[in-house]
Amino acid sequence: MALEITQYLLAAQSPDAKIRNEAETALGQFREQNLPGFLLSLSVELSSDGKPTESRRLAGIVLKNSLDAKEAVTKGNLVQQWVAIDISFKSQIKNSLLNTLGSSVREASHTAAQVVAKIASIEVPKKEWPELVGLLLSNMTQPDTPVLLKQATLEALGYICEEISDEDLVQEEVNAVLTAVIQGMNVSEQNSDVRLAATRALYNALDFARTNFGNEMERNYIMKVICDAALANEIEIRKAAFECLVSIASTYYEILEPYMQKIFELTSNAVKADEEAVALQALEFWSSICDEELDIQDNELPESGNSNPPHSQFIQKALSTLVPMLLETLLKQDEDQDQEDGIWNLAMAGGTCLGLVAKVVGDLVVPRVMPFVEANISMSDWRSREAATFAFGSILDGPSMEKLLPMVNAGLDFMLNAMKDENSHVKDTTAWTLSRIFELMHLPASGFSVVTPSNFQRILVVLLEGLKDAPHIAEKVCGAIYFLALGYEDAGSTSSLMTPFLPDIFSTLIATAERTDSSDSKLRSSAYEALNQVVRCSNLPETSQIIYRLLPAIMSKLEQTINLQIVSSDDREKQGDLQASLCGVFQVIIQKLSSADDTKPIILQAADQIMVLFLNVFACRSSTVHEEAMLAIGALAYATGPDFEKYMQEFYKVLEMGLQNFEEYQVCAISVGVVGDICRALDGKILPYCDGIMTHLLKDLSSSELDRSVKPPIFSCFGDIALAIGEHFEKYVTYAVPMMQGASELCARIDTNDEDMVDYGNQLRRSIFEAYSGILQGFKNAKAELMLPHAPHLLQDESVTKAAVAVLGDLADALGSNLKMMIKDSAFCTELLGECLVSGDDQLKETATWTQGMIGRAFSVCG
């Protein structure tokens, strides 16, 4: 039975901490001691119109949070708790919630709709609440149904469709839901709140309507109702209708042809004259069409002899009217758009859509846009200059290099001059456009580049000067420097144009990172990312001494952060951000200097000091710092090799913390990766630490709290450890291999319709094979027979071809003649090898050839 909990719910919201804590404790005890009674009491509180709004609100929140959570493990536990409740209690709770849909208090009925959907998400897939849809639909069909009940019912239907799969309802139910929703959307519906709820419900129900969209008469009616709603008097209904059209663009692209003229008219009028919230959705429709056509272009290879385009070419057909509409939006900038992070307005949406159009139609966009650029780029009005620059930058990805290069070469000098424009918006967009130019059109290795020996110095002078401009401009200039450096990544041993300017680039970027006039850490991060890229892409023989001089400067800066006086949480956050950035710089410098024998001694000489600094930053509680420091230590281990042993006693304490950090799972994942780095560096010298490491790794695999993404790297790590310690891995086989076999069996049960799970399964299989490969290689000279019982299990798995072929070779190498009968009886192995030997993938073919050789050698040995 339900208990009176009003006073506790009100007290739990008291400003008095003592009263609040006592109430929260009482509610927590009630929940622990009698969960069914607790949930029933909450549902009764929510349904009682005589109760205070405050207690009903909290009851609804607690009830909803008792059924759902963002974190997957917690959500699974909550679902299991609900499933275990006696059916009589569940029926009372559900009936109470359905009654609350008719509450005169809007907040209560809205919350009830959400909670009904949460329960439906658990029960409808199991066919445990078969009467739900019928009960809700009866609210819509009964004469004189109160408006508030209609509204809440439509919300509930929409939320249910959002929560469940389209496979959970039979077509008859789908038809009935769509009928009710479309009826609520109709212009004949007098109440705008009902019409809005219906339109939002349709948005969530569209995935269920594939059969209905396949019927021309039903489709025509649905589209008419949506288009009518897009002309409603109420802004929220118009916005919701356009959201439906956006969803239809991606879900039912193939049936849109008959409606495109009407939709263009609606979207065009909305963009030109409607409120921004509606206009943004109208633009989003065209961005979604672009996304669909790009996706089709990328994934559908034209059949030989078939000259038909792969899609309906809606963008190309609309180009003459669509592009002018988009260009017009670029002139609708906000005064403060550059200063505010994450702002989204009509001009930005229009530019984004224009960029997608350029990707879809390629060269055809250029003559549509360049007249606008040329007409506006020198206008006295800053809006015109900024819009022209934005348009120019937006079309750089899509058209051919041949079409763009002359245009960009002609305009580059103008862009460099525009970095001195009197208006900050123009400079901001110019810096972004220069960044795009260097990203897309500075490819020296391929023979295409707008950057030449004659203009390089001018470009660099402008960029370094731009770093001193307002923070939001300087941040985009950092991006331009990043891509300018990236162009030289594949230049090989050829001299880089950047080399003579490296000291100036380093000092200016460091000065930029230290600016105090930026309100957040974004500029600092961008400056250090640019610095990292310059180091990474520099020509080492020419620049080793310059990078060598950078090393003590970064060491000094990291040391300063350790000694910072921390008096507030802001100080601690700034310290963490700065330490993370500096550790990132260290990682890049270590990798760069240790990549050549001539420069590796520089790192070896400084390794002791560097390692002391790294160990000190772990005192900071920021997970980002721990991630970056771990990655840098991995790089140092690779660089120092066996000499890393002297740091292990101190570092092991930190490594243990990382391997046990379930909550910040990225730290755990990187720590696992560093174990692999250390194994490769130390080989057998890692042995004294292996008991502890393997204990933590096995606990990680068994944990339901740890994010699943960490588990594949752990299996790969088994292989690294086995390779390092060889026959000493024997004592871990009885623990590790059953885990690997269990994970393989999990892979076999994965739902092939769930793309995320399929990807995860492939990662698991690949890592399991890497583990087996490492173990087999580790045992091959001494104890190969230990793996003989596990060979059949390996040969049954037909996934992740490359890893499978490699491990097949390792099996042959390790087990020799013992493998002959198994392979002889495995048609899969023979077919797999045959297919891989004729593969178009050179790496796969090479692996298969090696494996064939190993098998041939094993067979010849046994005569």
ZAMARGU-4260 file (C-alpha; in steps of 0.2 Angstrom, whole numbers, plus 5000, padded with zeros to 4 digits):
<rodrens>
0) 5000/5000/5000 | 5005/5018/4997 | 5011/5028/5012 | 5010/5047/5015 | 5026/5055/5009
5) 5021/5073/5005 | 5030/5080/5021 | 5046/5071/5016 | 5046/5077/4998 | 5043/5095/5004
10) 5056/5094/5017 | 5069/5087/5004 | 5067/5103/4995 | 5070/5114/5011 | 5084/5127/5011
15) 5088/5121/5028 | 5102/5108/5026 | 5098/5098/5042 | 5079/5096/5037 | 5084/5092/5019
20) 5096/5079/5024 | 5085/5070/5036 | 5071/5070/5023 | 5082/5063/5010 | 5088/5049/5022
25) 5070/5045/5026 | 5066/5043/5008 | 5081/5033/5005 | 5077/5021/5019 | 5059/5019/5012
30) 5066/5015/4995 | 5079/5002/5001 | 5066/4994/5013 | 5051/4993/5002 | 5054/4998/4984
35) 5037/4993/4977 | 5028/5003/4991 | 5040/5018/4988 | 5036/5018/4969 | 5018/5016/4972
40) 5018/5031/4985 | 5027/5042/4972 | 5014/5038/4959 | 5000/5041/4971 | 5008/5058/4976
45) 5010/5063/4957 | 4992/5058/4953 | 4984/5068/4968 | 4978/5085/4962 | 4975/5090/4980
50) 4994/5088/4984 | 5006/5103/4983 | 5014/5106/4966 | 5032/5105/4974 | 5029/5088/4981
55) 5021/5081/4965 | 5035/5088/4955 | 5049/5079/4965 | 5038/5063/4966 | 5038/5063/4947
60) 5057/5066/4946 | 5061/5053/4958 | 5049/5040/4950 | 5057/5044/4933 | 5075/5042/4940
65) 5070/5025/4948 | 5066/5018/4930 | 5080/5026/4920 | 5098/5032/4920 | 5111/5038/4907
70) 5124/5026/4913 | 5121/5009/4905 | 5125/4998/4920 | 5114/5009/4932 | 5100/5008/4920
75) 5101/4989/4918 | 5100/4988/4937 | 5085/4999/4938 | 5076/4989/4924 | 5079/4973/4934
80) 5072/4980/4950 | 5056/4985/4941 | 5055/4968/4933 | 5056/4960/4950 | 5042/4970/4957
85) 5025/4960/4960 | 5013/4962/4946 | 4999/4969/4958 | 5010/4984/4963 | 5015/4987/4945
90) 4997/4987/4939 | 4993/5000/4953 | 5007/5011/4948 | 5003/5010/4930 | 4985/5014/4933
95) 4989/5028/4944 | 5000/5036/4930 | 4987/5033/4917 | 4975/5043/4928 | 4987/5057/4930
100) 4987/5060/4912 | 4970/5068/4914 | 4977/5079/4929 | 4972/5098/4928 | 4990/5102/4933
105) 5000/5102/4917 | 5016/5098/4925 | 5009/5082/4933 | 5002/5076/4917 | 5017/5080/4907
110) 5028/5070/4920 | 5016/5056/4920 | 5018/5054/4901 | 5036/5053/4903 | 5035/5040/4916
115) 5023/5030/4906 | 5035/5029/4892 | 5049/5024/4903 | 5039/5009/4909 | 5034/5005/4891
120) 5052/5005/4886 | 5054/4990/4898 | 5038/4981/4896 | 5032/4984/4878 | 5047/4975/4870
125) 5043/4960/4882 | 5024/4961/4877 | 5020/4964/4896 | 5008/4979/4893 | 4998/4974/4878
130) 4983/4985/4883 | 4994/5001/4884 | 4992/5008/4866 | 4973/5004/4866 | 4970/5013/4883
135) 4979/5028/4876 | 4970/5028/4860 | 4954/5027/4869 | 4958/5044/4877 | 4959/5051/4859
140) 4943/5043/4852 | 4931/5046/4866 | 4919/5061/4864 | 4922/5076/4875 | 4939/5070/4880
145) 4946/5085/4890 | 4960/5095/4881 | 4973/5092/4894 | 4970/5073/4893 | 4972/5073/4874
150) 4988/5083/4875 | 4996/5072/4888 | 4990/5057/4879 | 4999/5063/4863 | 5014/5067/4873
155) 5014/5049/4880 | 5012/5041/4863 | 5027/5052/4856 | 5038/5048/4871 | 5034/5029/4869
160) 5038/5029/4851 | 5055/5038/4856 | 5059/5024/4869 | 5054/5008/4860 | 5059/5000/4843
165) 5048/5000/4828 | 5048/4981/4829 | 5039/4982/4846 | 5022/4987/4839 | 5012/4977/4826
170) 5006/4987/4810 | 4988/4988/4816 | 4994/4997/4832 | 5006/5009/4821 | 4991/5013/4810
175) 4980/5017/4825 | 4994/5028/4833 | 4997/5037/4817 | 4978/5040/4814 | 4977/5048/4832
180) 4992/5058/4829 | 4988/5065/4812 | 4970/5069/4818 | 4978/5079/4832 | 4989/5088/4820
185) 4975/5092/4808 | 4970/5111/4805 | 4952/5106/4811 | 4960/5103/4829 | 4955/5119/4838
190) 4967/5118/4853 | 4985/5123/4848 | 4993/5114/4863 | 4985/5098/4857 | 4991/5101/4839
195) 5008/5105/4845 | 5009/5089/4856 | 5003/5079/4840 | 5016/5086/4829 | 5030/5082/4841
200) 5022/5065/4843 | 5023/5062/4824 | 5041/5067/4824 | 5045/5052/4836 | 5033/5040/4827
205) 5040/5043/4809 | 5052/5028/4811 | 5036/5017/4814 | 5028/5023/4798 | 5038/5015/4784
210) 5023/5004/4778 | 5012/5019/4778 | 5025/5030/4768 | 5025/5016/4756 | 5006/5018/4752
215) 5004/5034/4741 | 4987/5039/4747 | 4993/5038/4766 | 5009/5046/4762 | 5001/5061/4753
220) 4989/5064/4767 | 5003/5063/4780 | 5014/5075/4770 | 4999/5087/4768 | 4995/5088/4786
225) 5014/5091/4790 | 5015/5105/4777 | 4999/5113/4784 | 5006/5113/4801 | 5022/5121/4794
230) 5010/5136/4790 | 5001/5136/4807 | 4999/5153/4817 | 5009/5146/4832 | 5028/5147/4830
235) 5031/5131/4840 | 5019/5121/4829 | 5028/5128/4813 | 5045/5123/4821 | 5039/5105/4825
240) 5032/5103/4808 | 5049/5108/4800 | 5058/5096/4812 | 5046/5082/4805 | 5052/5087/4787
245) 5070/5086/4793 | 5067/5068/4799 | 5058/5063/4783 | 5073/5070/4773 | 5084/5057/4780
250) 5072/5043/4784 | 5061/5043/4768 | 5073/5052/4755 | 5067/5041/4741 | 5049/5046/4741
255) 5051/5065/4742 | 5051/5069/4723 | 5032/5074/4722 | 5033/5085/4737 | 5050/5095/4734
260) 5042/5110/4725 | 5030/5113/4740 | 5044/5110/4752 | 5055/5122/4743 | 5042/5135/4744
265) 5039/5132/4763 | 5057/5132/4767 | 5061/5147/4757 | 5047/5157/4764 | 5053/5152/4782
270) 5071/5156/4779 | 5066/5173/4772 | 5053/5179/4784 | 5049/5167/4798 | 5056/5167/4816
275) 5074/5161/4818 | 5069/5145/4827 | 5058/5140/4812 | 5070/5146/4799 | 5084/5136/4806
280) 5074/5120/4804 | 5070/5125/4787 | 5089/5126/4783 | 5092/5110/4792 | 5080/5101/4780
285) 5092/5106/4765 | 5107/5101/4775 | 5099/5084/4778 | 5095/5082/4760 | 5114/5086/4757
290) 5119/5073/4770 | 5108/5059/4761 | 5115/5063/4744 | 5133/5063/4750 | 5130/5047/4759
295) 5122/5039/4743 | 5137/5046/4733 | 5149/5038/4745 | 5141/5021/4747 | 5133/5017/4730
300) 5145/5013/4716 | 5137/5016/4699 | 5134/5000/4689 | 5145/4998/4673 | 5137/5006/4659
305) 5124/5014/4670 | 5125/5033/4667 | 5110/5037/4679 | 5114/5047/4694 | 5114/5037/4711
310) 5101/5048/4719 | 5087/5061/4714 | 5099/5076/4713 | 5087/5087/4723 | 5102/5099/4727
315) 5108/5100/4709 | 5090/5103/4703 | 5087/5117/4716 | 5104/5125/4714 | 5099/5140/4705
320) 5086/5145/4718 | 5094/5136/4734 | 5111/5145/4733 | 5104/5163/4732 | 5093/5159/4747
325) 5108/5152/4757 | 5119/5167/4752 | 5106/5179/4758 | 5106/5170/4776 | 5125/5174/4777
330) 5121/5193/4779 | 5110/5189/4794 | 5125/5189/4807 | 5123/5192/4825 | 5134/5206/4832
335) 5142/5195/4846 | 5143/5178/4836 | 5161/5177/4837 | 5163/5180/4856 | 5150/5167/4861
340) 5155/5149/4861 | 5143/5137/4853 | 5131/5150/4846 | 5121/5145/4831 | 5112/5157/4820
345) 5104/5159/4803 | 5121/5164/4795 | 5131/5150/4803 | 5117/5137/4798 | 5117/5145/4780
350) 5136/5144/4778 | 5136/5126/4785 | 5122/5121/4772 | 5132/5130/4758 | 5147/5119/4763
355) 5137/5103/4761 | 5130/5109/4744 | 5148/5112/4738 | 5152/5094/4743 | 5137/5087/4734
360) 5138/5097/4717 | 5157/5100/4717 | 5162/5112/4703 | 5144/5117/4699 | 5143/5128/4715
365) 5158/5139/4710 | 5149/5150/4697 | 5134/5152/4708 | 5144/5158/4723 | 5159/5168/4716
370) 5148/5183/4709 | 5142/5185/4727 | 5159/5185/4734 | 5166/5197/4721 | 5151/5209/4723
375) 5153/5210/4742 | 5171/5207/4747 | 5175/5225/4746 | 5159/5233/4752 | 5160/5247/4765
380) 5147/5237/4776 | 5156/5224/4787 | 5141/5212/4785 | 5144/5211/4766 | 5163/5208/4768
385) 5161/5195/4781 | 5147/5186/4772 | 5158/5186/4756 | 5172/5179/4765 | 5161/5165/4774
390) 5154/5160/4757 | 5172/5159/4749 | 5178/5148/4764 | 5162/5137/4764 | 5164/5131/4746
395) 5183/5125/4747 | 5178/5107/4750 | 5169/5099/4736 | 5175/5107/4719 | 5190/5100/4710
400) 5207/5107/4714 | 5209/5113/4696 | 5193/5123/4698 | 5198/5131/4715 | 5217/5133/4714
405) 5217/5148/4701 | 5203/5156/4711 | 5212/5154/4728 | 5228/5159/4721 | 5220/5175/4715
410) 5212/5178/4732 | 5225/5173/4744 | 5234/5190/4745 | 5217/5198/4747 | 5213/5187/4762
415) 5230/5190/4770 | 5226/5209/4769 | 5209/5206/4776 | 5218/5200/4792 | 5220/5219/4795
420) 5202/5223/4792 | 5194/5236/4805 | 5180/5224/4809 | 5184/5209/4821 | 5170/5198/4813
425) 5178/5200/4796 | 5195/5196/4803 | 5188/5181/4813 | 5180/5174/4797 | 5196/5177/4787
430) 5206/5168/4799 | 5194/5153/4798 | 5195/5154/4779 | 5214/5154/4779 | 5213/5139/4790
435) 5202/5130/4777 | 5213/5135/4763 | 5229/5128/4771 | 5219/5112/4776 | 5212/5108/4759
440) 5224/5117/4747 | 5241/5115/4754 | 5247/5098/4749 | 5265/5099/4744 | 5267/5080/4743
445) 5253/5079/4730 | 5260/5093/4720 | 5246/5105/4724 | 5249/5120/4736 | 5244/5138/4737
450) 5259/5140/4748 | 5275/5144/4738 | 5293/5149/4743 | 5289/5167/4737 | 5273/5169/4748
455) 5277/5158/4763 | 5286/5172/4773 | 5271/5184/4770 | 5259/5171/4775 | 5268/5167/4791
460) 5271/5186/4796 | 5252/5189/4794 | 5248/5173/4805 | 5260/5177/4819 | 5254/5195/4819
465) 5236/5188/4820 | 5240/5178/4836 | 5241/5195/4845 | 5223/5199/4839 | 5207/5196/4850
470) 5207/5179/4858 | 5193/5172/4846 | 5203/5178/4831 | 5220/5171/4838 | 5211/5154/4841
475) 5207/5153/4823 | 5224/5158/4818 | 5231/5144/4828 | 5220/5133/4817 | 5228/5140/4801
480) 5246/5137/4808 | 5241/5120/4813 | 5235/5116/4795 | 5250/5125/4787 | 5262/5114/4797
485) 5251/5098/4793 | 5254/5101/4774 | 5273/5096/4777 | 5269/5080/4786 | 5272/5069/4771
490) 5286/5080/4764 | 5298/5066/4768 | 5316/5072/4769 | 5314/5087/4758 | 5318/5104/4767
495) 5303/5112/4775 | 5299/5131/4771 | 5295/5132/4790 | 5312/5128/4796 | 5320/5145/4797
500) 5305/5152/4805 | 5303/5139/4819 | 5310/5149/4833 | 5298/5163/4830 | 5284/5151/4828
505) 5288/5142/4844 | 5290/5158/4854 | 5274/5166/4848 | 5263/5151/4850 | 5270/5149/4868
510) 5266/5168/4871 | 5249/5165/4864 | 5246/5151/4876 | 5251/5162/4891 | 5239/5176/4887
515) 5229/5182/4901 | 5215/5191/4891 | 5206/5175/4886 | 5192/5170/4897 | 5193/5151/4894
520) 5207/5138/4890 | 5202/5136/4872 | 5215/5148/4865 | 5229/5140/4876 | 5224/5123/4870
525) 5223/5128/4852 | 5240/5137/4853 | 5248/5121/4861 | 5239/5110/4848 | 5247/5121/4834
530) 5264/5120/4842 | 5263/5101/4843 | 5259/5100/4825 | 5273/5111/4820 | 5285/5100/4830
535) 5277/5084/4823 | 5278/5089/4805 | 5295/5098/4806 | 5310/5091/4796 | 5320/5083/4810
540) 5338/5084/4803 | 5336/5102/4800 | 5326/5106/4816 | 5333/5095/4830 | 5343/5109/4839
545) 5328/5120/4838 | 5317/5107/4846 | 5331/5103/4858 | 5330/5121/4864 | 5311/5120/4866
550) 5313/5105/4878 | 5320/5114/4894 | 5307/5128/4891 | 5292/5116/4892 | 5300/5107/4907
555) 5302/5124/4916 | 5283/5128/4912 | 5277/5111/4919 | 5288/5113/4934 | 5280/5130/4937
560) 5262/5123/4936 | 5267/5110/4950 | 5271/5124/4962 | 5256/5135/4958 | 5247/5141/4973
565) 5229/5134/4972 | 5216/5144/4982 | 5200/5140/4972 | 5192/5127/4961 | 5195/5138/4946
570) 5214/5138/4950 | 5214/5120/4951 | 5205/5118/4934 | 5217/5130/4926 | 5232/5121/4933
575) 5224/5104/4926 | 5221/5111/4909 | 5239/5119/4908 | 5247/5103/4914 | 5237/5092/4902
580) 5243/5103/4887 | 5261/5103/4893 | 5261/5084/4895 | 5254/5084/4877 | 5269/5094/4871
585) 5281/5083/4880 | 5274/5068/4871 | 5276/5075/4854 | 5294/5081/4858 | 5299/5064/4865
590) 5291/5055/4850 | 5300/5067/4838 | 5317/5067/4845 | 5317/5048/4849 | 5312/5044/4831
595) 5330/5045/4825 | 5346/5038/4832 | 5355/5054/4831 | 5343/5064/4842 | 5337/5050/4854
600) 5352/5054/4866 | 5344/5071/4869 | 5329/5062/4877 | 5339/5049/4886 | 5349/5063/4894
605) 5334/5073/4900 | 5323/5057/4905 | 5326/5057/4923 | 5320/5075/4925 | 5306/5073/4914
610) 5300/5057/4923 | 5301/5066/4940 | 5289/5080/4932 | 5277/5067/4926 | 5276/5058/4942
615) 5273/5075/4951 | 5258/5080/4940 | 5248/5064/4946 | 5245/5074/4962 | 5233/5084/4952
620) 5216/5076/4952 | 5211/5080/4934 | 5207/5065/4923 | 5213/5074/4908 | 5230/5077/4916
625) 5231/5059/4920 | 5227/5054/4902 | 5240/5066/4895 | 5254/5061/4907 | 5251/5043/4904
630) 5252/5045/4886 | 5268/5055/4888 | 5275/5041/4899 | 5271/5028/4886 | 5281/5039/4874
635) 5296/5040/4886 | 5296/5021/4889 | 5297/5018/4870 | 5311/5031/4869 | 5321/5024/4884
640) 5318/5006/4881 | 5326/4994/4895 | 5332/5010/4904 | 5314/5013/4909 | 5316/4999/4922
645) 5324/5012/4935 | 5307/5022/4935 | 5296/5007/4937 | 5296/5006/4956 | 5289/5023/4958
650) 5278/5023/4942 | 5270/5006/4946 | 5260/5015/4960 | 5253/5027/4948 | 5250/5014/4935
655) 5240/5004/4948 | 5229/5019/4951 | 5225/5021/4933 | 5221/5002/4930 | 5208/5004/4945
660) 5200/5020/4939 | 5184/5013/4933 | 5175/5030/4935 | 5186/5039/4923 | 5187/5025/4911
665) 5198/5034/4898 | 5212/5035/4911 | 5210/5016/4913 | 5211/5013/4894 | 5226/5023/4892
670) 5234/5015/4907 | 5231/4998/4899 | 5240/5005/4883 | 5255/5011/4893 | 5257/4993/4900
675) 5259/4988/4882 | 5272/5001/4879 | 5282/4996/4895 | 5281/4978/4890 | 5289/4982/4873
680) 5302/4993/4882 | 5307/4982/4896 | 5304/4964/4889 | 5308/4952/4903 | 5312/4965/4915
685) 5293/4968/4917 | 5291/4951/4926 | 5292/4957/4944 | 5277/4968/4941 | 5266/4956/4931
690) 5257/4948/4945 | 5250/4964/4951 | 5246/4970/4933 | 5238/4954/4928 | 5227/4954/4944
695) 5221/4972/4940 | 5218/4967/4921 | 5208/4952/4926 | 5198/4962/4939 | 5194/4975/4925
700) 5188/4962/4913 | 5176/4955/4927 | 5169/4972/4932 | 5152/4977/4926 | 5156/4995/4931
705) 5170/4998/4919 | 5165/5004/4902 | 5165/4990/4889 | 5177/5000/4877 | 5192/4997/4889
710) 5190/4978/4888 | 5197/4975/4870 | 5213/4984/4874 | 5215/4973/4889 | 5215/4957/4879
715) 5228/4965/4867 | 5238/4969/4883 | 5238/4950/4887 | 5247/4947/4871 | 5260/4961/4875
720) 5264/4954/4892 | 5265/4936/4885 | 5277/4942/4872 | 5288/4951/4885 | 5289/4937/4898
725) 5288/4922/4886 | 5286/4905/4896 | 5283/4914/4912 | 5265/4918/4906 | 5261/4900/4909
730) 5254/4904/4927 | 5241/4916/4919 | 5235/4905/4905 | 5222/4896/4916 | 5214/4914/4920
735) 5217/4923/4904 | 5212/4910/4891 | 5194/4906/4898 | 5191/4925/4899 | 5196/4926/4880
740) 5185/4911/4876 | 5170/4919/4885 | 5173/4935/4876 | 5173/4925/4859 | 5156/4917/4864
745) 5149/4934/4868 | 5154/4940/4850 | 5145/4925/4843 | 5129/4931/4852 | 5130/4949/4846
750) 5114/4957/4838 | 5120/4960/4820 | 5107/4974/4818 | 5115/4984/4831 | 5130/4993/4822
755) 5138/4999/4839 | 5138/4981/4845 | 5144/4974/4829 | 5159/4986/4829 | 5162/4982/4848
760) 5162/4963/4843 | 5175/4966/4829 | 5186/4975/4841 | 5184/4961/4854 | 5188/4948/4841
765) 5203/4957/4834 | 5210/4960/4852 | 5207/4941/4857 | 5217/4936/4841 | 5231/4948/4846
770) 5231/4940/4863 | 5232/4923/4856 | 5246/4928/4844 | 5256/4936/4858 | 5254/4921/4869
775) 5259/4908/4855 | 5274/4918/4851 | 5279/4919/4869 | 5278/4901/4871 | 5284/4895/4854
780) 5302/4891/4860 | 5298/4882/4876 | 5280/4878/4880 | 5270/4878/4864 | 5260/4863/4869
785) 5252/4873/4883 | 5241/4881/4869 | 5237/4865/4860 | 5220/4862/4869 | 5214/4880/4864
790) 5219/4878/4846 | 5202/4871/4840 | 5193/4885/4849 | 5203/4898/4839 | 5200/4889/4822
795) 5181/4890/4824 | 5181/4909/4824 | 5178/4916/4806 | 5179/4934/4810 | 5191/4948/4808
800) 5201/4941/4794 | 5217/4950/4795 | 5220/4945/4813 | 5213/4928/4810 | 5226/4925/4796
805) 5240/4931/4807 | 5236/4921/4822 | 5234/4905/4810 | 5252/4908/4805 | 5257/4910/4823
810) 5248/4894/4827 | 5258/4885/4813 | 5274/4893/4819 | 5272/4888/4837 | 5263/4871/4836
815) 5272/4864/4820 | 5266/4847/4815 | 5253/4846/4829 | 5242/4858/4819 | 5242/4848/4803
820) 5226/4838/4806 | 5217/4853/4813 | 5220/4863/4798 | 5217/4848/4786 | 5200/4846/4794
825) 5196/4865/4794 | 5188/4870/4777 | 5187/4887/4784 | 5206/4889/4786 | 5209/4883/4768
830) 5196/4895/4760 | 5201/4909/4771 | 5219/4908/4766 | 5214/4906/4748 | 5203/4922/4748
835) 5216/4932/4757 | 5230/4927/4744 | 5220/4935/4730 | 5214/4950/4740 | 5216/4968/4734
840) 5223/4972/4752 | 5242/4971/4750 | 5244/4970/4769 | 5232/4956/4770 | 5240/4947/4755
845) 5257/4949/4763 | 5251/4942/4780 | 5242/4927/4770 | 5258/4923/4761 | 5268/4923/4777
850) 5255/4912/4785 | 5255/4900/4770 | 5274/4899/4772 | 5273/4895/4790 | 5260/4881/4787
855) 5270/4874/4773 | 5285/4873/4784 | 5275/4865/4798 | 5269/4852/4785 | 5286/4848/4778
860) 5293/4845/4795 | 5281/4831/4798 | 5285/4824/4781
</rodrens>
